[in-house]
């Protein structure tokens, strides 16, 4: 769907102007990512290669509710992956670097970088968890004191 200027502005501010995935500020150029892939129809065009037709195999997913504001590097890296598939790929980044990048292995050996093993948590997940905690805290505050069952 072609977003209106107002829809695009609202989507951009969904997380205060930050990428829904990495949490970095969105620049002038940002993408409206389909969280669940719309599966773009592709055709081969002689002299151009494989190009998108502009049609989707899953048009029912082309909704504003299925969109997140994303920085281009995140949207391009996520590509057609599911969130869990992409999370798994991201979680494997250090192993890929160790296997393929001698410079990374040197940096590790000399202590210039340190792998943390942290779980990949997307920015929108942190925001929603914080919102749930705020709702719970507000709910707990609303409870009367000294209530014993
Ligand atoms: Zn990002």
Backbone and ligand atoms as CSV (ligand in chain L), in Angstrom:
chain,resi,resn,atom,element,x,y,z
A,1,UNK,N,N,0.834,-1.179,0.000
A,1,UNK,CA,C,0.000,0.000,0.000
A,1,UNK,C,C,0.875,1.237,0.000
A,2,UNK,N,N,0.429,2.208,-0.701
A,2,UNK,CA,C,1.146,3.484,-0.726
A,2,UNK,C,C,0.663,4.279,0.475
A,3,UNK,N,N,1.585,4.555,1.398
A,3,UNK,CA,C,1.218,5.302,2.601
A,3,UNK,C,C,1.020,6.773,2.268
A,4,UNK,N,N,0.038,7.380,2.936
A,4,UNK,CA,C,-0.128,8.827,2.799
A,4,UNK,C,C,1.002,9.483,3.596
A,5,UNK,N,N,1.195,10.758,3.374
A,5,UNK,CA,C,2.224,11.493,4.096
A,5,UNK,C,C,1.962,11.427,5.601
A,6,UNK,N,N,0.689,11.527,5.995
A,6,UNK,CA,C,0.329,11.490,7.423
A,6,UNK,C,C,0.579,10.098,8.010
A,7,UNK,N,N,0.223,9.035,7.271
A,7,UNK,CA,C,0.468,7.668,7.750
A,7,UNK,C,C,1.968,7.427,7.915
A,8,UNK,N,N,2.734,7.903,6.951
A,8,UNK,CA,C,4.180,7.724,7.003
A,8,UNK,C,C,4.774,8.470,8.203
A,9,UNK,N,N,4.276,9.666,8.458
A,9,UNK,CA,C,4.762,10.452,9.600
A,9,UNK,C,C,4.417,9.749,10.910
A,10,UNK,N,N,3.210,9.194,11.001
A,10,UNK,CA,C,2.788,8.472,12.206
A,10,UNK,C,C,3.643,7.225,12.406
A,11,UNK,N,N,3.856,6.481,11.315
A,11,UNK,CA,C,4.673,5.267,11.396
A,11,UNK,C,C,6.096,5.605,11.833
A,12,UNK,N,N,6.662,6.685,11.289
A,12,UNK,CA,C,8.029,7.089,11.632
A,12,UNK,C,C,8.155,7.360,13.122
A,13,UNK,N,N,7.109,7.892,13.732
A,13,UNK,CA,C,7.136,8.249,15.150
A,13,UNK,C,C,6.656,7.123,16.077
A,14,UNK,N,N,6.384,5.936,15.506
A,14,UNK,CA,C,5.882,4.822,16.315
A,14,UNK,C,C,6.772,4.567,17.533
A,15,UNK,N,N,8.092,4.723,17.365
A,15,UNK,CA,C,9.048,4.527,18.469
A,15,UNK,C,C,9.903,5.782,18.629
A,16,UNK,N,N,9.250,6.927,18.542
A,16,UNK,CA,C,9.935,8.203,18.758
A,16,UNK,C,C,11.003,8.511,17.721
A,17,UNK,N,N,10.819,8.059,16.502
A,17,UNK,CA,C,11.793,8.346,15.450
A,17,UNK,C,C,12.975,7.393,15.448
A,18,UNK,N,N,12.845,6.284,16.201
A,18,UNK,CA,C,13.921,5.287,16.247
A,18,UNK,C,C,13.519,4.054,15.437
A,19,UNK,N,N,14.514,3.333,14.955
A,19,UNK,CA,C,14.276,2.087,14.226
A,19,UNK,C,C,13.616,1.080,15.177
A,20,UNK,N,N,12.562,0.433,14.731
A,20,UNK,CA,C,11.840,-0.538,15.562
A,20,UNK,C,C,12.719,-1.718,15.947
A,21,UNK,N,N,13.752,-1.964,15.187
A,21,UNK,CA,C,14.565,-3.162,15.413
A,21,UNK,C,C,15.845,-2.877,16.207
A,22,UNK,N,N,16.687,-1.944,15.719
A,22,UNK,CA,C,17.964,-1.690,16.406
A,22,UNK,C,C,17.884,-0.526,17.376
A,23,UNK,N,N,16.866,0.334,17.236
A,23,UNK,CA,C,16.708,1.457,18.161
A,23,UNK,C,C,17.555,2.668,17.819
A,24,UNK,N,N,18.237,2.651,16.676
A,24,UNK,CA,C,19.022,3.813,16.267
A,24,UNK,C,C,18.089,4.855,15.634
A,25,UNK,N,N,18.472,6.141,15.713
A,25,UNK,CA,C,17.630,7.173,15.090
A,25,UNK,C,C,17.471,6.933,13.587
A,26,UNK,N,N,16.235,7.122,13.119
A,26,UNK,CA,C,15.981,7.006,11.689
A,26,UNK,C,C,16.518,8.269,11.021
A,27,UNK,N,N,17.160,8.108,9.895
A,27,UNK,CA,C,17.655,9.263,9.162
A,27,UNK,C,C,16.573,9.791,8.226
A,28,UNK,N,N,16.983,10.629,7.314
A,28,UNK,CA,C,16.049,11.150,6.322
A,28,UNK,C,C,15.465,10.003,5.490
A,29,UNK,N,N,16.306,9.020,5.206
A,29,UNK,CA,C,15.864,7.852,4.446
A,29,UNK,C,C,15.603,6.716,5.424
A,30,UNK,N,N,14.388,6.211,5.431
A,30,UNK,CA,C,14.032,5.076,6.285
A,30,UNK,C,C,12.992,4.252,5.547
A,31,UNK,N,N,12.770,3.043,6.018
A,31,UNK,CA,C,11.860,2.126,5.325
A,31,UNK,C,C,10.652,1.771,6.188
A,32,UNK,N,N,9.504,1.604,5.548
A,32,UNK,CA,C,8.313,1.057,6.199
A,32,UNK,C,C,8.375,-0.446,5.951
A,33,UNK,N,N,8.881,-1.176,6.955
A,33,UNK,CA,C,9.083,-2.624,6.801
A,33,UNK,C,C,7.792,-3.389,7.028
A,34,UNK,N,N,7.526,-4.353,6.159
A,34,UNK,CA,C,6.437,-5.294,6.406
A,34,UNK,C,C,6.988,-6.337,7.373
A,35,UNK,N,N,6.475,-6.376,8.602
A,35,UNK,CA,C,6.989,-7.319,9.599
A,35,UNK,C,C,6.846,-8.742,9.062
A,36,UNK,N,N,5.631,-9.071,8.622
A,36,UNK,CA,C,5.432,-10.349,7.937
A,36,UNK,C,C,5.523,-10.060,6.444
A,37,UNK,N,N,6.436,-10.732,5.802
A,37,UNK,CA,C,6.760,-10.492,4.406
A,37,UNK,C,C,5.542,-10.596,3.486
A,38,UNK,N,N,5.434,-9.655,2.554
A,38,UNK,CA,C,4.325,-9.673,1.597
A,38,UNK,C,C,4.625,-10.548,0.376
A,39,UNK,N,N,5.848,-11.043,0.303
A,39,UNK,CA,C,6.275,-11.914,-0.802
A,39,UNK,C,C,6.036,-11.245,-2.158
A,40,UNK,N,N,6.924,-10.373,-2.502
A,40,UNK,CA,C,6.823,-9.631,-3.766
A,40,UNK,C,C,6.946,-10.580,-4.956
A,41,UNK,N,N,6.100,-10.341,-5.962
A,41,UNK,CA,C,6.177,-11.145,-7.185
A,41,UNK,C,C,7.360,-10.644,-8.015
A,42,UNK,N,N,8.139,-11.589,-8.495
A,42,UNK,CA,C,9.336,-11.267,-9.272
A,42,UNK,C,C,9.221,-11.875,-10.663
A,43,UNK,N,N,9.793,-11.196,-11.630
A,43,UNK,CA,C,9.853,-11.741,-12.982
A,43,UNK,C,C,11.260,-11.521,-13.527
A,44,UNK,N,N,11.624,-12.352,-14.469
A,44,UNK,CA,C,12.911,-12.165,-15.128
A,44,UNK,C,C,12.704,-11.299,-16.358
A,45,UNK,N,N,13.466,-10.237,-16.460
A,45,UNK,CA,C,13.397,-9.345,-17.613
A,45,UNK,C,C,14.771,-9.377,-18.297
A,46,UNK,N,N,14.761,-9.767,-19.562
A,46,UNK,CA,C,16.004,-9.856,-20.310
A,46,UNK,C,C,16.745,-8.521,-20.267
A,47,UNK,N,N,18.010,-8.580,-19.925
A,47,UNK,CA,C,18.818,-7.372,-19.846
A,47,UNK,C,C,18.767,-6.682,-18.493
A,48,UNK,N,N,17.770,-7.012,-17.677
A,48,UNK,CA,C,17.646,-6.393,-16.343
A,48,UNK,C,C,17.808,-7.412,-15.225
A,49,UNK,N,N,17.555,-8.676,-15.541
A,49,UNK,CA,C,17.603,-9.685,-14.503
A,49,UNK,C,C,16.256,-9.832,-13.826
A,50,UNK,N,N,16.265,-10.209,-12.536
A,50,UNK,CA,C,15.034,-10.424,-11.782
A,50,UNK,C,C,14.578,-9.079,-11.210
A,51,UNK,N,N,13.345,-8.710,-11.504
A,51,UNK,CA,C,12.804,-7.438,-11.003
A,51,UNK,C,C,11.437,-7.676,-10.367
A,52,UNK,N,N,11.103,-6.819,-9.393
A,52,UNK,CA,C,9.804,-6.901,-8.711
A,52,UNK,C,C,8.721,-6.317,-9.614
A,53,UNK,N,N,7.558,-6.971,-9.609
A,53,UNK,CA,C,6.445,-6.504,-10.449
A,53,UNK,C,C,5.632,-5.416,-9.751
A,54,UNK,N,N,5.797,-5.288,-8.447
A,54,UNK,CA,C,4.974,-4.354,-7.680
A,54,UNK,C,C,3.760,-5.045,-7.090
A,55,UNK,N,N,3.551,-6.319,-7.447
A,55,UNK,CA,C,2.437,-7.099,-6.879
A,55,UNK,C,C,2.967,-8.014,-5.785
A,56,UNK,N,N,2.054,-8.445,-4.896
A,56,UNK,CA,C,2.429,-9.304,-3.774
A,56,UNK,C,C,1.719,-10.648,-3.863
A,57,UNK,N,N,2.409,-11.717,-3.402
A,57,UNK,CA,C,1.746,-13.012,-3.241
A,57,UNK,C,C,0.847,-13.003,-2.013
A,58,UNK,N,N,1.185,-12.152,-1.004
A,58,UNK,CA,C,0.416,-12.073,0.239
A,58,UNK,C,C,-0.096,-10.638,0.446
A,59,UNK,N,N,-0.999,-10.176,-0.440
A,59,UNK,CA,C,-1.468,-8.780,-0.336
A,59,UNK,C,C,-2.192,-8.481,0.972
A,60,UNK,N,N,-2.731,-9.537,1.619
A,60,UNK,CA,C,-3.428,-9.322,2.897
A,60,UNK,C,C,-2.489,-8.831,3.997
A,61,UNK,N,N,-1.177,-8.988,3.771
A,61,UNK,CA,C,-0.201,-8.513,4.766
A,61,UNK,C,C,0.232,-7.067,4.500
A,62,UNK,N,N,-0.243,-6.495,3.425
A,62,UNK,CA,C,0.154,-5.123,3.075
A,62,UNK,C,C,-0.749,-4.128,3.792
A,63,UNK,N,N,-0.617,-4.089,5.124
A,63,UNK,CA,C,-1.437,-3.203,5.940
A,63,UNK,C,C,-0.538,-2.365,6.846
A,64,UNK,N,N,-1.067,-1.253,7.297
A,64,UNK,CA,C,-0.321,-0.383,8.207
A,64,UNK,C,C,0.002,-1.111,9.512
A,65,UNK,N,N,-0.917,-1.987,9.954
A,65,UNK,CA,C,-0.708,-2.731,11.201
A,65,UNK,C,C,0.462,-3.709,11.095
A,66,UNK,N,N,0.834,-4.072,9.883
A,66,UNK,CA,C,1.938,-5.010,9.667
A,66,UNK,C,C,3.242,-4.277,9.346
A,67,UNK,N,N,3.278,-2.978,9.598
A,67,UNK,CA,C,4.477,-2.215,9.249
A,67,UNK,C,C,5.177,-1.676,10.489
A,68,UNK,N,N,6.489,-1.607,10.391
A,68,UNK,CA,C,7.330,-1.024,11.442
A,68,UNK,C,C,8.310,-0.075,10.759
A,69,UNK,N,N,8.673,1.019,11.461
A,69,UNK,CA,C,9.693,1.905,10.900
A,69,UNK,C,C,11.067,1.265,11.073
A,70,UNK,N,N,11.822,1.193,10.003
A,70,UNK,CA,C,13.126,0.530,10.064
A,70,UNK,C,C,14.191,1.358,9.362
A,71,UNK,N,N,15.403,1.318,9.930
A,71,UNK,CA,C,16.526,1.942,9.233
A,71,UNK,C,C,16.848,1.038,8.035
A,72,UNK,N,N,17.412,1.605,6.969
A,72,UNK,CA,C,17.716,0.772,5.794
A,72,UNK,C,C,18.601,-0.444,6.107
A,73,UNK,N,N,19.676,-0.310,6.925
A,73,UNK,CA,C,20.479,-1.519,7.175
A,73,UNK,C,C,19.668,-2.656,7.808
A,74,UNK,N,N,18.772,-2.337,8.754
A,74,UNK,CA,C,17.954,-3.394,9.367
A,74,UNK,C,C,16.984,-3.983,8.348
A,75,UNK,N,N,16.296,-3.113,7.613
A,75,UNK,CA,C,15.307,-3.624,6.665
A,75,UNK,C,C,15.959,-4.491,5.591
A,76,UNK,N,N,17.123,-4.054,5.129
A,76,UNK,CA,C,17.821,-4.805,4.078
A,76,UNK,C,C,18.327,-6.135,4.640
A,77,UNK,N,N,18.841,-6.121,5.883
A,77,UNK,CA,C,19.348,-7.362,6.467
A,77,UNK,C,C,18.211,-8.325,6.797
A,78,UNK,N,N,17.098,-7.792,7.264
A,78,UNK,CA,C,15.933,-8.649,7.585
A,78,UNK,C,C,15.394,-9.274,6.298
A,79,UNK,N,N,15.387,-8.478,5.242
A,79,UNK,CA,C,14.968,-8.949,3.914
A,79,UNK,C,C,13.596,-9.635,4.003
A,80,UNK,N,N,13.490,-10.893,3.640
A,80,UNK,CA,C,12.190,-11.576,3.658
A,80,UNK,C,C,12.042,-12.496,4.865
A,81,UNK,N,N,12.975,-12.375,5.812
A,81,UNK,CA,C,12.967,-13.259,6.976
A,81,UNK,C,C,11.787,-12.970,7.904
A,82,UNK,N,N,11.423,-13.979,8.684
A,82,UNK,CA,C,10.509,-13.764,9.803
A,82,UNK,C,C,11.328,-13.122,10.921
A,83,UNK,N,N,10.677,-12.572,11.919
A,83,UNK,CA,C,11.424,-11.985,13.037
A,83,UNK,C,C,12.301,-13.028,13.715
A,84,UNK,N,N,11.750,-14.233,13.914
A,84,UNK,CA,C,12.538,-15.269,14.595
A,84,UNK,C,C,13.685,-15.771,13.727
A,85,UNK,N,N,13.450,-15.866,12.434
A,85,UNK,CA,C,14.517,-16.272,11.522
A,85,UNK,C,C,15.638,-15.251,11.498
A,86,UNK,N,N,15.240,-13.982,11.482
A,86,UNK,CA,C,16.242,-12.906,11.478
A,86,UNK,C,C,16.975,-12.862,12.811
A,87,UNK,N,N,16.254,-13.048,13.917
A,87,UNK,CA,C,16.889,-13.055,15.243
A,87,UNK,C,C,17.958,-14.155,15.301
A,88,UNK,N,N,17.616,-15.335,14.754
A,88,UNK,CA,C,18.561,-16.448,14.742
A,88,UNK,C,C,19.803,-16.093,13.919
A,89,UNK,N,N,19.574,-15.463,12.764
A,89,UNK,CA,C,20.692,-15.055,11.905
A,89,UNK,C,C,21.577,-14.048,12.642
A,90,UNK,N,N,20.957,-13.041,13.273
A,90,UNK,CA,C,21.720,-12.033,14.010
A,90,UNK,C,C,22.492,-12.670,15.162
A,91,UNK,N,N,21.853,-13.630,15.844
A,91,UNK,CA,C,22.491,-14.299,16.976
A,91,UNK,C,C,23.739,-15.061,16.558
A,92,UNK,N,N,23.805,-15.406,15.297
A,92,UNK,CA,C,24.928,-16.186,14.774
A,92,UNK,C,C,26.029,-15.300,14.176
A,93,UNK,N,N,25.873,-13.978,14.295
A,93,UNK,CA,C,26.800,-13.041,13.649
A,93,UNK,C,C,28.254,-13.241,14.074
A,94,UNK,N,N,28.502,-13.431,15.368
A,94,UNK,CA,C,29.886,-13.562,15.832
A,94,UNK,C,C,30.538,-14.831,15.276
A,95,UNK,N,N,29.761,-15.910,15.190
A,95,UNK,CA,C,30.303,-17.158,14.635
A,95,UNK,C,C,30.654,-16.960,13.153
A,96,UNK,N,N,29.820,-16.230,12.442
A,96,UNK,CA,C,30.091,-15.966,11.020
A,96,UNK,C,C,31.350,-15.108,10.886
A,97,UNK,N,N,31.460,-14.086,11.728
A,97,UNK,CA,C,32.652,-13.234,11.682
A,97,UNK,C,C,33.908,-14.040,12.009
A,98,UNK,N,N,33.830,-14.900,13.024
A,98,UNK,CA,C,35.001,-15.704,13.392
A,98,UNK,C,C,35.402,-16.630,12.257
A,99,UNK,N,N,34.421,-17.172,11.577
A,99,UNK,CA,C,34.705,-18.101,10.490
A,99,UNK,C,C,35.274,-17.378,9.267
A,100,UNK,N,N,34.748,-16.194,8.960
A,100,UNK,CA,C,35.052,-15.565,7.677
A,100,UNK,C,C,35.986,-14.353,7.710
A,101,UNK,N,N,36.227,-13.783,8.888
A,101,UNK,CA,C,36.947,-12.509,8.921
A,101,UNK,C,C,38.217,-12.584,9.776
A,102,UNK,N,N,39.372,-12.744,9.139
A,102,UNK,CA,C,40.630,-12.768,9.904
A,102,UNK,C,C,40.816,-11.503,10.744
A,103,UNK,N,N,40.420,-10.361,10.253
A,103,UNK,CA,C,40.571,-9.115,11.009
A,103,UNK,C,C,39.775,-9.191,12.312
A,104,UNK,N,N,38.584,-9.791,12.248
A,104,UNK,CA,C,37.769,-9.947,13.456
A,104,UNK,C,C,38.466,-10.891,14.436
A,105,UNK,N,N,39.027,-11.983,13.926
A,105,UNK,CA,C,39.740,-12.929,14.807
A,105,UNK,C,C,40.935,-12.246,15.482
A,106,UNK,N,N,41.665,-11.400,14.742
A,106,UNK,CA,C,42.777,-10.640,15.345
A,106,UNK,C,C,42.237,-9.708,16.430
A,107,UNK,N,N,41.150,-9.026,16.113
A,107,UNK,CA,C,40.570,-8.077,17.077
A,107,UNK,C,C,40.163,-8.807,18.357
A,108,UNK,N,N,39.619,-10.015,18.215
A,108,UNK,CA,C,39.255,-10.817,19.389
A,108,UNK,C,C,40.499,-11.201,20.184
A,109,UNK,N,N,41.509,-11.710,19.475
A,109,UNK,CA,C,42.744,-12.162,20.143
A,109,UNK,C,C,43.425,-11.051,20.931
A,110,UNK,N,N,43.365,-9.843,20.387
A,110,UNK,CA,C,44.028,-8.707,21.037
A,110,UNK,C,C,43.092,-7.953,21.977
A,111,UNK,N,N,41.907,-8.500,22.208
A,111,UNK,CA,C,41.000,-7.890,23.177
A,111,UNK,C,C,40.367,-6.590,22.726
A,112,UNK,N,N,40.417,-6.339,21.430
A,112,UNK,CA,C,39.834,-5.089,20.914
A,112,UNK,C,C,38.315,-5.158,20.863
A,113,UNK,N,N,37.793,-6.350,20.702
A,113,UNK,CA,C,36.338,-6.565,20.751
A,113,UNK,C,C,36.082,-7.700,21.732
A,114,UNK,N,N,34.912,-7.693,22.297
A,114,UNK,CA,C,34.549,-8.731,23.258
A,114,UNK,C,C,33.140,-9.206,22.943
A,115,UNK,N,N,32.987,-10.508,22.800
A,115,UNK,CA,C,31.660,-11.056,22.534
A,115,UNK,C,C,30.911,-11.169,23.857
A,116,UNK,N,N,29.676,-10.731,23.867
A,116,UNK,CA,C,28.908,-10.714,25.115
A,116,UNK,C,C,27.945,-11.891,25.226
A,117,UNK,N,N,27.546,-12.440,24.077
A,117,UNK,CA,C,26.584,-13.539,24.113
A,117,UNK,C,C,25.180,-13.106,24.502
A,118,UNK,N,N,24.928,-11.803,24.480
A,118,UNK,CA,C,23.582,-11.342,24.856
A,118,UNK,C,C,22.558,-11.831,23.829
A,119,UNK,N,N,21.348,-12.010,24.302
A,119,UNK,CA,C,20.254,-12.388,23.410
A,119,UNK,C,C,19.874,-11.188,22.546
A,120,UNK,N,N,19.484,-11.459,21.322
A,120,UNK,CA,C,19.025,-10.387,20.431
A,120,UNK,C,C,17.603,-10.008,20.845
A,121,UNK,N,N,17.463,-8.770,21.293
A,121,UNK,CA,C,16.151,-8.230,21.650
A,121,UNK,C,C,15.933,-7.000,20.782
A,122,UNK,N,N,14.840,-7.002,20.040
A,122,UNK,CA,C,14.563,-5.867,19.168
A,122,UNK,C,C,14.068,-4.681,19.995
A,123,UNK,N,N,14.331,-3.488,19.491
A,123,UNK,CA,C,13.948,-2.259,20.199
A,123,UNK,C,C,12.455,-2.258,20.534
A,124,UNK,N,N,11.608,-2.637,19.583
A,124,UNK,CA,C,10.168,-2.599,19.842
A,124,UNK,C,C,9.794,-3.568,20.974
A,125,UNK,N,N,10.552,-4.645,21.140
A,125,UNK,CA,C,10.285,-5.585,22.240
A,125,UNK,C,C,10.638,-4.948,23.584
A,126,UNK,N,N,11.758,-4.212,23.619
A,126,UNK,CA,C,12.144,-3.526,24.862
A,126,UNK,C,C,11.104,-2.473,25.220
A,127,UNK,N,N,10.651,-1.723,24.216
A,127,UNK,CA,C,9.659,-0.658,24.449
A,127,UNK,C,C,8.369,-1.270,24.978
A,128,UNK,N,N,7.911,-2.340,24.351
A,128,UNK,CA,C,6.641,-2.954,24.777
A,128,UNK,C,C,6.763,-3.577,26.161
A,129,UNK,N,N,7.931,-4.155,26.476
A,129,UNK,CA,C,8.143,-4.724,27.814
A,129,UNK,C,C,8.116,-3.608,28.859
A,130,UNK,N,N,8.721,-2.469,28.530
A,130,UNK,CA,C,8.726,-1.326,29.455
A,130,UNK,C,C,7.304,-0.802,29.642
A,131,UNK,N,N,6.539,-0.768,28.550
A,131,UNK,CA,C,5.142,-0.312,28.658
A,131,UNK,C,C,4.333,-1.260,29.546
A,132,UNK,N,N,4.558,-2.574,29.385
A,132,UNK,CA,C,3.840,-3.551,30.224
A,132,UNK,C,C,4.216,-3.360,31.698
A,133,UNK,N,N,5.512,-3.095,31.953
A,133,UNK,CA,C,5.969,-2.887,33.330
A,133,UNK,C,C,5.326,-1.631,33.916
A,134,UNK,N,N,5.191,-0.581,33.090
A,134,UNK,CA,C,4.553,0.655,33.571
A,134,UNK,C,C,3.087,0.414,33.902
A,135,UNK,N,N,2.412,-0.353,33.050
A,135,UNK,CA,C,0.999,-0.655,33.292
A,135,UNK,C,C,0.858,-1.454,34.580
A,136,UNK,N,N,1.769,-2.429,34.784
A,136,UNK,CA,C,1.719,-3.249,35.993
A,136,UNK,C,C,1.989,-2.384,37.228
A,137,UNK,N,N,2.998,-1.508,37.137
A,137,UNK,CA,C,3.331,-0.635,38.264
A,137,UNK,C,C,2.148,0.276,38.593
A,138,UNK,N,N,1.504,0.817,37.567
A,138,UNK,CA,C,0.341,1.684,37.785
A,138,UNK,C,C,-0.790,0.888,38.418
A,139,UNK,N,N,-0.950,-0.348,37.975
A,139,UNK,CA,C,-1.982,-1.223,38.520
A,139,UNK,C,C,-1.690,-1.558,39.985
A,140,UNK,N,N,-0.402,-1.830,40.290
A,140,UNK,CA,C,-0.011,-2.134,41.679
A,140,UNK,C,C,-0.228,-0.920,42.583
A,141,UNK,N,N,0.055,0.287,42.038
A,141,UNK,CA,C,-0.136,1.516,42.824
A,141,UNK,C,C,-1.610,1.742,43.143
A,142,UNK,N,N,-2.455,1.297,42.220
A,142,UNK,CA,C,-3.892,1.518,42.400
A,142,UNK,C,C,-4.493,0.592,43.457
A,143,UNK,N,N,-3.743,-0.481,43.806
A,143,UNK,CA,C,-4.264,-1.428,44.797
A,143,UNK,C,C,-4.181,-0.810,46.193
A,144,UNK,N,N,-5.156,-1.053,47.030
A,144,UNK,CA,C,-5.109,-0.505,48.384
A,144,UNK,C,C,-3.994,-1.172,49.185
A,145,UNK,N,N,-3.453,-0.441,50.169
A,145,UNK,CA,C,-2.375,-0.966,51.008
A,145,UNK,C,C,-2.952,-1.965,52.028
A,146,UNK,N,N,-2.059,-2.794,52.538
A,146,UNK,CA,C,-2.403,-3.732,53.611
A,146,UNK,C,C,-3.569,-4.667,53.282
A,147,UNK,N,N,-3.636,-5.028,52.035
A,147,UNK,CA,C,-4.692,-5.973,51.662
A,147,UNK,C,C,-4.105,-7.369,51.813
A,148,UNK,N,N,-4.664,-8.148,52.674
A,148,UNK,CA,C,-4.222,-9.519,52.842
A,148,UNK,C,C,-5.396,-10.438,52.528
A,149,UNK,N,N,-5.112,-11.415,51.739
A,149,UNK,CA,C,-6.201,-12.306,51.331
A,149,UNK,C,C,-6.557,-13.273,52.419
L,1,ZN,ZN,ZN,17.762,-0.488,12.548
